[in-house]
């Protein structure tokens, strides 16, 4: 026994060794965790918060589902028009500066959001907030991780994605509690305007401290990707680089491949579930008589399940052909939407939430990494950008369609069943992919 409070000496030795191992951990993992924090703070209140914001706004202003669908759709307009420009700015100015600029724009957007009174103002601030989130969260931090990691890139990117998932467990619940309710005549607590204003202030106050922690590349502080031979990397078998990096395609070569279009359309079809639920779930559950706090708990349930299945999806995608993993998890998403249509009790609603979280969480790593598996690493960003064209088109149309059919028929059943059919049909496209092949030789100059 040790001399103080009966603490075993062996325990103190083990604790000291653990602290030493943490200190030896490659610095790039701090960048991945920082990216998760930035993702959670910068994207969850906007996107995962939609099921909370939308029923409140509808009851406050009387806007219908179709009108409110346009608020999210304008964010897809931003992604389609300004996406390439955002990438150029990050390449030229660096991720550190863009995190600061983007989060300042996002925070200012939330402050303006708290003051809206007209529908056009809602569209304008959503465009502004989407621009800030794009400039300051996902794209710059994925760029940072891409610089810091080679062998462990997918694992590090999943850490960044976990920030979005884990933040989605807590923040919607906190937002729902702080707002208090959907009835504008009854201010149970602070109300939605105060909550939106507070979120904006917090984001703007965090922008500079978080940005200062970002290091764009390991070489900037005298390190190498993955830490080089002297740094500690995660345990596990180390495969040679040639075994984990297929021959690279250029984006011009990739778009000539059948697999490129199967992946792009399949990913687009599977993603419409996410946006349809994001925009319309709160409105649907409000119509079925559920409280704002229950809506927040449903969001927390599917994002919590999502956080677990991000890890499971990454593991499964590494153990079986990735096209089978993408098909399986996309199909689970379609099943979740069918459950939602049939759900008229609290247990069924939460069964939907767990099923959706499993499908979405498992699908995310698979449908992102699949482009690297089939087309290599060097042109990954350009290939991803081009393949987002059909996705942005469907993500633009899907919430508008769901809102229009709801207003036309009086409920969400037909529109959500359509979403489920499209999602499952898209998941079948992954099964048509053959084995990855090498890129054709580039013409000599």
Secondary structure as a PSIPRED ss2 file (coil, helix, strand):
# PSIPRED VFORMAT (PSIPRED V4.0)

   1 X C   1.000  0.000  0.000
   2 X C   1.000  0.000  0.000
   3 X C   1.000  0.000  0.000
   4 X C   1.000  0.000  0.000
   5 X C   1.000  0.000  0.000
   6 X C   1.000  0.000  0.000
   7 X C   1.000  0.000  0.000
   8 X C   1.000  0.000  0.000
   9 X H   0.000  1.000  0.000
  10 X H   0.000  1.000  0.000
  11 X H   0.000  1.000  0.000
  12 X H   0.000  1.000  0.000
  13 X H   0.000  1.000  0.000
  14 X H   0.000  1.000  0.000
  15 X H   0.000  1.000  0.000
  16 X H   0.000  1.000  0.000
  17 X H   0.000  1.000  0.000
  18 X H   0.000  1.000  0.000
  19 X H   0.000  1.000  0.000
  20 X H   0.000  1.000  0.000
  21 X H   0.000  1.000  0.000
  22 X H   0.000  1.000  0.000
  23 X H   0.000  1.000  0.000
  24 X H   0.000  1.000  0.000
  25 X E   0.000  0.000  1.000
  26 X C   1.000  0.000  0.000
  27 X C   1.000  0.000  0.000
  28 X H   0.000  1.000  0.000
  29 X H   0.000  1.000  0.000
  30 X H   0.000  1.000  0.000
  31 X H   0.000  1.000  0.000
  32 X H   0.000  1.000  0.000
  33 X H   0.000  1.000  0.000
  34 X H   0.000  1.000  0.000
  35 X H   0.000  1.000  0.000
  36 X H   0.000  1.000  0.000
  37 X H   0.000  1.000  0.000
  38 X H   0.000  1.000  0.000
  39 X H   0.000  1.000  0.000
  40 X H   0.000  1.000  0.000
  41 X H   0.000  1.000  0.000
  42 X H   0.000  1.000  0.000
  43 X H   0.000  1.000  0.000
  44 X H   0.000  1.000  0.000
  45 X H   0.000  1.000  0.000
  46 X H   0.000  1.000  0.000
  47 X H   0.000  1.000  0.000
  48 X H   0.000  1.000  0.000
  49 X C   1.000  0.000  0.000
  50 X H   0.000  1.000  0.000
  51 X H   0.000  1.000  0.000
  52 X H   0.000  1.000  0.000
  53 X H   0.000  1.000  0.000
  54 X H   0.000  1.000  0.000
  55 X H   0.000  1.000  0.000
  56 X H   0.000  1.000  0.000
  57 X H   0.000  1.000  0.000
  58 X H   0.000  1.000  0.000
  59 X H   0.000  1.000  0.000
  60 X H   0.000  1.000  0.000
  61 X H   0.000  1.000  0.000
  62 X C   1.000  0.000  0.000
  63 X C   1.000  0.000  0.000
  64 X C   1.000  0.000  0.000
  65 X H   0.000  1.000  0.000
  66 X H   0.000  1.000  0.000
  67 X H   0.000  1.000  0.000
  68 X H   0.000  1.000  0.000
  69 X H   0.000  1.000  0.000
  70 X H   0.000  1.000  0.000
  71 X H   0.000  1.000  0.000
  72 X H   0.000  1.000  0.000
  73 X H   0.000  1.000  0.000
  74 X H   0.000  1.000  0.000
  75 X H   0.000  1.000  0.000
  76 X H   0.000  1.000  0.000
  77 X H   0.000  1.000  0.000
  78 X H   0.000  1.000  0.000
  79 X H   0.000  1.000  0.000
  80 X H   0.000  1.000  0.000
  81 X H   0.000  1.000  0.000
  82 X H   0.000  1.000  0.000
  83 X H   0.000  1.000  0.000
  84 X H   0.000  1.000  0.000
  85 X H   0.000  1.000  0.000
  86 X H   0.000  1.000  0.000
  87 X H   0.000  1.000  0.000
  88 X H   0.000  1.000  0.000
  89 X H   0.000  1.000  0.000
  90 X H   0.000  1.000  0.000
  91 X H   0.000  1.000  0.000
  92 X H   0.000  1.000  0.000
  93 X H   0.000  1.000  0.000
  94 X C   1.000  0.000  0.000
  95 X H   0.000  1.000  0.000
  96 X H   0.000  1.000  0.000
  97 X H   0.000  1.000  0.000
  98 X H   0.000  1.000  0.000
  99 X H   0.000  1.000  0.000
 100 X H   0.000  1.000  0.000
 101 X H   0.000  1.000  0.000
 102 X H   0.000  1.000  0.000
 103 X H   0.000  1.000  0.000
 104 X H   0.000  1.000  0.000
 105 X H   0.000  1.000  0.000
 106 X H   0.000  1.000  0.000
 107 X H   0.000  1.000  0.000
 108 X H   0.000  1.000  0.000
 109 X H   0.000  1.000  0.000
 110 X H   0.000  1.000  0.000
 111 X H   0.000  1.000  0.000
 112 X H   0.000  1.000  0.000
 113 X H   0.000  1.000  0.000
 114 X C   1.000  0.000  0.000
 115 X C   1.000  0.000  0.000
 116 X C   1.000  0.000  0.000
 117 X C   1.000  0.000  0.000
 118 X C   1.000  0.000  0.000
 119 X H   0.000  1.000  0.000
 120 X H   0.000  1.000  0.000
 121 X H   0.000  1.000  0.000
 122 X H   0.000  1.000  0.000
 123 X H   0.000  1.000  0.000
 124 X H   0.000  1.000  0.000
 125 X H   0.000  1.000  0.000
 126 X H   0.000  1.000  0.000
 127 X H   0.000  1.000  0.000
 128 X H   0.000  1.000  0.000
 129 X H   0.000  1.000  0.000
 130 X H   0.000  1.000  0.000
 131 X H   0.000  1.000  0.000
 132 X H   0.000  1.000  0.000
 133 X H   0.000  1.000  0.000
 134 X H   0.000  1.000  0.000
 135 X H   0.000  1.000  0.000
 136 X H   0.000  1.000  0.000
 137 X C   1.000  0.000  0.000
 138 X H   0.000  1.000  0.000
 139 X H   0.000  1.000  0.000
 140 X H   0.000  1.000  0.000
 141 X H   0.000  1.000  0.000
 142 X H   0.000  1.000  0.000
 143 X H   0.000  1.000  0.000
 144 X H   0.000  1.000  0.000
 145 X H   0.000  1.000  0.000
 146 X H   0.000  1.000  0.000
 147 X H   0.000  1.000  0.000
 148 X H   0.000  1.000  0.000
 149 X C   1.000  0.000  0.000
 150 X C   1.000  0.000  0.000
 151 X C   1.000  0.000  0.000
 152 X C   1.000  0.000  0.000
 153 X H   0.000  1.000  0.000
 154 X H   0.000  1.000  0.000
 155 X H   0.000  1.000  0.000
 156 X H   0.000  1.000  0.000
 157 X H   0.000  1.000  0.000
 158 X H   0.000  1.000  0.000
 159 X H   0.000  1.000  0.000
 160 X H   0.000  1.000  0.000
 161 X H   0.000  1.000  0.000
 162 X H   0.000  1.000  0.000
 163 X H   0.000  1.000  0.000
 164 X H   0.000  1.000  0.000
 165 X H   0.000  1.000  0.000
 166 X H   0.000  1.000  0.000
 167 X H   0.000  1.000  0.000
 168 X H   0.000  1.000  0.000
 169 X H   0.000  1.000  0.000
 170 X H   0.000  1.000  0.000
 171 X H   0.000  1.000  0.000
 172 X H   0.000  1.000  0.000
 173 X H   0.000  1.000  0.000
 174 X H   0.000  1.000  0.000
 175 X H   0.000  1.000  0.000
 176 X H   0.000  1.000  0.000
 177 X H   0.000  1.000  0.000
 178 X H   0.000  1.000  0.000
 179 X H   0.000  1.000  0.000
 180 X C   1.000  0.000  0.000
 181 X C   1.000  0.000  0.000
 182 X C   1.000  0.000  0.000
 183 X C   1.000  0.000  0.000
 184 X C   1.000  0.000  0.000
 185 X C   1.000  0.000  0.000
 186 X C   1.000  0.000  0.000
 187 X C   1.000  0.000  0.000
 188 X C   1.000  0.000  0.000
 189 X C   1.000  0.000  0.000
 190 X C   1.000  0.000  0.000
 191 X C   1.000  0.000  0.000
 192 X H   0.000  1.000  0.000
 193 X H   0.000  1.000  0.000
 194 X H   0.000  1.000  0.000
 195 X H   0.000  1.000  0.000
 196 X H   0.000  1.000  0.000
 197 X H   0.000  1.000  0.000
 198 X H   0.000  1.000  0.000
 199 X H   0.000  1.000  0.000
 200 X H   0.000  1.000  0.000
 201 X H   0.000  1.000  0.000
 202 X H   0.000  1.000  0.000
 203 X H   0.000  1.000  0.000
 204 X H   0.000  1.000  0.000
 205 X H   0.000  1.000  0.000
 206 X H   0.000  1.000  0.000
 207 X H   0.000  1.000  0.000
 208 X H   0.000  1.000  0.000
 209 X H   0.000  1.000  0.000
 210 X H   0.000  1.000  0.000
 211 X H   0.000  1.000  0.000
 212 X H   0.000  1.000  0.000
 213 X H   0.000  1.000  0.000
 214 X C   1.000  0.000  0.000
 215 X C   1.000  0.000  0.000
 216 X C   1.000  0.000  0.000
 217 X C   1.000  0.000  0.000
 218 X H   0.000  1.000  0.000
 219 X H   0.000  1.000  0.000
 220 X H   0.000  1.000  0.000
 221 X H   0.000  1.000  0.000
 222 X C   1.000  0.000  0.000
 223 X C   1.000  0.000  0.000
 224 X C   1.000  0.000  0.000
 225 X H   0.000  1.000  0.000
 226 X H   0.000  1.000  0.000
 227 X H   0.000  1.000  0.000
 228 X C   1.000  0.000  0.000
 229 X C   1.000  0.000  0.000
 230 X C   1.000  0.000  0.000
 231 X C   1.000  0.000  0.000
 232 X E   0.000  0.000  1.000
 233 X C   1.000  0.000  0.000
 234 X C   1.000  0.000  0.000
 235 X C   1.000  0.000  0.000
 236 X C   1.000  0.000  0.000
 237 X C   1.000  0.000  0.000
 238 X C   1.000  0.000  0.000
 239 X C   1.000  0.000  0.000
 240 X C   1.000  0.000  0.000
 241 X H   0.000  1.000  0.000
 242 X H   0.000  1.000  0.000
 243 X H   0.000  1.000  0.000
 244 X H   0.000  1.000  0.000
 245 X C   1.000  0.000  0.000
 246 X C   1.000  0.000  0.000
 247 X C   1.000  0.000  0.000
 248 X C   1.000  0.000  0.000
 249 X C   1.000  0.000  0.000
 250 X C   1.000  0.000  0.000
 251 X H   0.000  1.000  0.000
 252 X H   0.000  1.000  0.000
 253 X H   0.000  1.000  0.000
 254 X H   0.000  1.000  0.000
 255 X C   1.000  0.000  0.000
 256 X C   1.000  0.000  0.000
 257 X C   1.000  0.000  0.000
 258 X H   0.000  1.000  0.000
 259 X H   0.000  1.000  0.000
 260 X H   0.000  1.000  0.000
 261 X H   0.000  1.000  0.000
 262 X H   0.000  1.000  0.000
 263 X H   0.000  1.000  0.000
 264 X H   0.000  1.000  0.000
 265 X H   0.000  1.000  0.000
 266 X H   0.000  1.000  0.000
 267 X H   0.000  1.000  0.000
 268 X H   0.000  1.000  0.000
 269 X H   0.000  1.000  0.000
 270 X H   0.000  1.000  0.000
 271 X H   0.000  1.000  0.000
 272 X H   0.000  1.000  0.000
 273 X H   0.000  1.000  0.000
 274 X H   0.000  1.000  0.000
 275 X H   0.000  1.000  0.000
 276 X H   0.000  1.000  0.000
 277 X H   0.000  1.000  0.000
 278 X H   0.000  1.000  0.000
 279 X H   0.000  1.000  0.000
 280 X H   0.000  1.000  0.000
 281 X H   0.000  1.000  0.000
 282 X H   0.000  1.000  0.000
 283 X H   0.000  1.000  0.000
 284 X H   0.000  1.000  0.000
 285 X H   0.000  1.000  0.000
 286 X H   0.000  1.000  0.000
 287 X H   0.000  1.000  0.000
 288 X C   1.000  0.000  0.000
 289 X C   1.000  0.000  0.000
 290 X C   1.000  0.000  0.000
 291 X C   1.000  0.000  0.000
 292 X H   0.000  1.000  0.000
 293 X H   0.000  1.000  0.000
 294 X H   0.000  1.000  0.000
 295 X H   0.000  1.000  0.000
 296 X H   0.000  1.000  0.000
 297 X H   0.000  1.000  0.000
 298 X H   0.000  1.000  0.000
 299 X H   0.000  1.000  0.000
 300 X H   0.000  1.000  0.000
 301 X H   0.000  1.000  0.000
 302 X H   0.000  1.000  0.000
 303 X H   0.000  1.000  0.000
 304 X H   0.000  1.000  0.000
 305 X H   0.000  1.000  0.000
 306 X H   0.000  1.000  0.000
 307 X H   0.000  1.000  0.000
 308 X H   0.000  1.000  0.000
 309 X H   0.000  1.000  0.000
 310 X H   0.000  1.000  0.000
 311 X H   0.000  1.000  0.000
 312 X H   0.000  1.000  0.000
 313 X H   0.000  1.000  0.000
 314 X H   0.000  1.000  0.000
 315 X H   0.000  1.000  0.000
 316 X H   0.000  1.000  0.000
 317 X H   0.000  1.000  0.000
 318 X H   0.000  1.000  0.000
 319 X H   0.000  1.000  0.000
 320 X C   1.000  0.000  0.000
 321 X C   1.000  0.000  0.000
 322 X H   0.000  1.000  0.000
 323 X H   0.000  1.000  0.000
 324 X H   0.000  1.000  0.000
 325 X H   0.000  1.000  0.000
 326 X H   0.000  1.000  0.000
 327 X H   0.000  1.000  0.000
 328 X H   0.000  1.000  0.000
 329 X H   0.000  1.000  0.000
 330 X H   0.000  1.000  0.000
 331 X H   0.000  1.000  0.000
 332 X H   0.000  1.000  0.000
 333 X H   0.000  1.000  0.000
 334 X H   0.000  1.000  0.000
 335 X H   0.000  1.000  0.000
 336 X H   0.000  1.000  0.000
 337 X H   0.000  1.000  0.000
 338 X H   0.000  1.000  0.000
 339 X H   0.000  1.000  0.000
 340 X H   0.000  1.000  0.000
 341 X H   0.000  1.000  0.000
 342 X H   0.000  1.000  0.000
 343 X C   1.000  0.000  0.000
 344 X C   1.000  0.000  0.000
 345 X C   1.000  0.000  0.000
 346 X H   0.000  1.000  0.000
 347 X H   0.000  1.000  0.000
 348 X H   0.000  1.000  0.000
 349 X H   0.000  1.000  0.000
 350 X H   0.000  1.000  0.000
 351 X H   0.000  1.000  0.000
 352 X H   0.000  1.000  0.000
 353 X H   0.000  1.000  0.000
 354 X H   0.000  1.000  0.000
 355 X H   0.000  1.000  0.000
 356 X H   0.000  1.000  0.000
 357 X H   0.000  1.000  0.000
 358 X H   0.000  1.000  0.000
 359 X H   0.000  1.000  0.000
 360 X H   0.000  1.000  0.000
 361 X H   0.000  1.000  0.000
 362 X H   0.000  1.000  0.000
 363 X H   0.000  1.000  0.000
 364 X H   0.000  1.000  0.000
 365 X H   0.000  1.000  0.000
 366 X H   0.000  1.000  0.000
 367 X H   0.000  1.000  0.000
 368 X H   0.000  1.000  0.000
 369 X H   0.000  1.000  0.000
 370 X H   0.000  1.000  0.000
 371 X H   0.000  1.000  0.000
 372 X H   0.000  1.000  0.000
 373 X H   0.000  1.000  0.000
 374 X H   0.000  1.000  0.000
 375 X H   0.000  1.000  0.000
 376 X C   1.000  0.000  0.000
 377 X C   1.000  0.000  0.000
 378 X C   1.000  0.000  0.000
 379 X C   1.000  0.000  0.000
 380 X H   0.000  1.000  0.000
 381 X H   0.000  1.000  0.000
 382 X H   0.000  1.000  0.000
 383 X H   0.000  1.000  0.000
 384 X H   0.000  1.000  0.000
 385 X H   0.000  1.000  0.000
 386 X H   0.000  1.000  0.000
 387 X H   0.000  1.000  0.000
 388 X H   0.000  1.000  0.000
 389 X H   0.000  1.000  0.000
 390 X H   0.000  1.000  0.000
 391 X H   0.000  1.000  0.000
 392 X H   0.000  1.000  0.000
 393 X H   0.000  1.000  0.000
 394 X H   0.000  1.000  0.000
 395 X H   0.000  1.000  0.000
 396 X H   0.000  1.000  0.000
 397 X H   0.000  1.000  0.000
 398 X H   0.000  1.000  0.000
 399 X H   0.000  1.000  0.000
 400 X H   0.000  1.000  0.000
 401 X H   0.000  1.000  0.000
 402 X H   0.000  1.000  0.000
 403 X H   0.000  1.000  0.000
 404 X H   0.000  1.000  0.000
 405 X H   0.000  1.000  0.000
 406 X H   0.000  1.000  0.000
 407 X H   0.000  1.000  0.000
 408 X H   0.000  1.000  0.000
 409 X H   0.000  1.000  0.000
 410 X C   1.000  0.000  0.000
 411 X C   1.000  0.000  0.000
 412 X C   1.000  0.000  0.000
 413 X H   0.000  1.000  0.000
 414 X H   0.000  1.000  0.000
 415 X H   0.000  1.000  0.000
 416 X H   0.000  1.000  0.000
 417 X H   0.000  1.000  0.000
 418 X H   0.000  1.000  0.000
 419 X H   0.000  1.000  0.000
 420 X H   0.000  1.000  0.000
 421 X H   0.000  1.000  0.000
 422 X H   0.000  1.000  0.000
 423 X H   0.000  1.000  0.000
 424 X H   0.000  1.000  0.000
 425 X H   0.000  1.000  0.000
 426 X H   0.000  1.000  0.000
 427 X H   0.000  1.000  0.000
 428 X H   0.000  1.000  0.000
 429 X H   0.000  1.000  0.000
 430 X H   0.000  1.000  0.000
 431 X H   0.000  1.000  0.000
 432 X C   1.000  0.000  0.000
 433 X C   1.000  0.000  0.000
 434 X C   1.000  0.000  0.000
 435 X C   1.000  0.000  0.000
 436 X C   1.000  0.000  0.000
 437 X C   1.000  0.000  0.000
 438 X C   1.000  0.000  0.000
 439 X C   1.000  0.000  0.000
 440 X C   1.000  0.000  0.000
 441 X C   1.000  0.000  0.000
 442 X C   1.000  0.000  0.000
 443 X C   1.000  0.000  0.000
 444 X C   1.000  0.000  0.000
 445 X C   1.000  0.000  0.000
